[in-house]
Amino acid sequence: MSKDVTVAEGKDLVPDFLDNFSGSTGFENVDNDCVSIPFLRLSQQNTPQVLPGKDHIANLQGGMYFNPTTGRIYDDPSFIILGFFRTWNVWHGEPPSSKFVRSITNDDFIQNYESKTTKNDKGKIVDQDGNRYQDTRNFLLLSASHPEDGILLYGMSSTGIPASKKWLAKASAIRVKDASGNLVQAPMWSRIWTLKTSFEQKPQGSYFQVSDIVDKGWIPAEASKVVKDAFDEAQSYDKMRIKTVEEKVDDTPEWAK
């Protein structure tokens, strides 16, 4: 994939390729070991790629989006949603030496684990075996400026969950007309979204997080095949075989998880 998906002029006019739209929108499954999908990460001040060392990426600063696999920095953090799924990532032990155990579906958590957990004095969901359960909202994304990078996995948890809800609410509210002239939900892959970040300061510490999600309008018609092909690929994935955690480093402050 190499076609740039820059927003066309007249971005708020429904493009021709969505006339008489019907079919899957991708929201049907809104709510892993391992399909190899590159992670999209929001860098923190202590992210290894920001700090001097073997993992350093030149010009990367806190609050930027980057691909740790390729080292690409997304100066234009505009993305297209190709899929969404929710998991609970299970960690064992106390930070900073917590070890990733596994990911489970939301249904699995509710049916088999929730009744065995409690909230500890830090507000974290834990069980008697020393496991911590982290609610994670996973987005499969395509970069609007670098679609050739393919599908990216962006997990939003803890302080990122409110932003994930806002994003899904905005995206799922968009409507187009079907063949009968009725308003129906537009497919998630039809819009471009820019993620804006800010530096959050709390008594316990500070971190970068999504502060706003800006709707940049419809994808241009000439990019629709590239984007739809990527969407179809994302739908073919077995979501529970997608690795949703980078086991080497989790640099989000422990209190913020």
SVG drawing of the C-alpha trace seen along z (x, -y; Angstrom):
<svg xmlns="http://www.w3.org/2000/svg" viewBox="-36 -21 59 40">
<polyline fill="none" stroke="black" stroke-width="0.4" points="0.0,0.0 1.5,-3.3 -1.3,-5.7 -1.4,-8.6 -4.8,-8.9 -4.7,-12.7 -8.2,-14.2 -9.7,-15.6 -11.3,-19.0 -15.0,-19.0 -14.3,-16.5 -17.8,-16.8 -19.6,-15.8 -20.4,-12.1 -18.1,-10.7 -19.5,-8.8 -18.0,-5.5 -20.4,-5.6 -23.5,-6.2 -26.1,-3.5 -23.8,-2.0 -24.6,1.5 -22.6,4.3 -20.4,4.6 -19.3,1.4 -16.8,3.1 -18.8,2.0 -20.6,5.3 -17.9,6.7 -17.3,3.6 -17.8,5.2 -4.9,13.2 -0.5,16.3 0.1,14.3 -0.7,12.5 2.2,10.2 0.8,6.7 3.1,3.8 2.2,1.7 1.4,-2.0 2.7,-3.6 2.4,-7.0 5.8,-7.8 6.3,-8.9 9.3,-10.7 10.8,-7.4 10.1,-5.4 13.3,-3.6 13.2,-5.0 13.1,-8.5 16.1,-8.0 19.7,-7.6 20.6,-3.9 20.3,-1.1 16.6,-1.6 16.8,-5.4 14.9,-6.8 16.3,-10.2 13.9,-13.1 11.4,-11.1 10.0,-13.0 7.4,-12.4 3.8,-12.7 4.6,-11.5 3.1,-8.5 5.7,-6.0 6.1,-2.5 8.6,-0.7 9.1,2.0 10.2,-0.4 11.2,-3.4 8.8,-5.6 7.5,-8.7 4.1,-9.8 4.4,-13.6 0.8,-13.6 -1.0,-11.3 -4.0,-10.8 -5.4,-7.3 -8.3,-5.3 -10.1,-2.7 -10.1,0.8 -11.3,2.8 -11.9,2.8 -11.8,5.4 -11.7,5.4 -9.4,7.6 -8.3,7.9 -4.5,8.1 -3.5,10.2 -0.3,9.3 1.3,11.2 3.2,9.7 3.9,6.2 5.3,3.4 7.9,2.7 8.6,6.5 5.1,7.4 5.1,10.1 2.5,10.4 0.5,13.7 -2.1,13.7 -5.0,11.8 -8.6,12.8 -11.8,11.6 -14.3,9.3 -16.9,12.1 -14.3,14.6 -13.5,12.1 -17.2,11.5 -18.1,15.2 -15.0,16.7 -12.9,14.2 -14.8,11.1 -16.5,12.8 -13.0,13.9 -11.6,10.4 -11.7,7.3 -10.4,3.7 -7.4,3.2 -6.5,0.0 -5.1,-1.5 -8.3,-0.8 -6.7,2.0 -8.7,5.2 -6.8,8.1 -7.3,11.7 -6.1,13.8 -3.3,15.3 -1.5,12.0 -2.8,11.3 -3.9,7.8 -6.5,7.5 -6.1,4.5 -9.1,3.5 -7.8,2.7 -9.6,1.2 -7.7,2.3 -7.9,0.4 -6.6,1.8 -5.5,-1.3 -4.1,-2.5 -1.9,-5.6 -3.4,-8.1 0.0,-9.5 1.8,-6.1 -0.7,-3.4 2.3,-1.4 3.1,-0.6 0.0,1.7 -2.2,2.4 -1.2,1.0 -2.4,2.1 -3.1,-0.6 -4.2,0.4 -5.9,-2.1 -6.2,-1.3 -6.8,-3.1 -6.5,-6.8 -6.9,-6.2 -10.3,-4.5 -12.3,-7.7 -10.7,-8.8 -11.4,-5.4 -15.1,-5.8 -15.2,-9.2 -13.6,-8.0 -16.0,-5.1 -19.0,-7.4 -17.9,-9.9 -17.2,-7.2 -20.3,-5.2 -22.6,-8.3 -21.7,-9.0 -24.5,-8.1 -24.8,-7.7 -27.7,-6.8 -28.3,-3.3 -30.0,-2.3 -33.4,-3.0 -32.5,-6.5 -32.4,-5.4 -29.7,-6.7 -27.4,-3.9 -24.2,-3.7 -21.1,-4.6 -18.3,-2.0 -15.6,-2.7 -12.9,-2.7 -14.5,-5.7 -13.2,-8.5 -9.8,-9.9 -9.1,-10.9 -6.3,-12.9 -5.2,-12.0 -4.1,-15.0 -2.1,-14.5 -1.4,-16.6 0.9,-16.3 -1.2,-15.3 0.1,-16.2 -1.2,-14.4 -0.1,-14.4 1.4,-10.9 3.2,-11.7 2.9,-12.9 2.3,-11.3 1.1,-11.9 -2.4,-10.9 -4.9,-11.5 -6.6,-14.8 -8.8,-15.1 -9.9,-13.1 -10.5,-15.3 -12.7,-14.1 -10.8,-15.1 -13.5,-13.9 -14.0,-11.2 -11.1,-9.3 -10.6,-10.4 -12.3,-8.3 -9.0,-7.4 -7.8,-5.7 -11.0,-3.8 -9.7,-0.5 -6.5,-0.6 -8.4,-1.3 -11.2,1.2 -8.6,4.0 -6.9,3.2 -10.2,3.3 -11.1,6.7 -7.7,8.0 -8.3,6.8 -11.6,8.5 -10.0,11.8 -7.8,11.8 -8.6,14.1 -8.6,11.4 -7.6,13.8 -4.4,14.7 -3.3,11.1 -0.5,10.2 -1.9,7.2 1.0,6.5 4.6,5.6 6.1,7.9 9.4,6.1 8.4,2.7 5.3,1.0 6.4,-2.6 3.0,-3.9 3.4,-5.0 2.1,-2.2 -0.2,-4.4 -1.8,-5.5 -2.7,-2.0"/>
</svg>
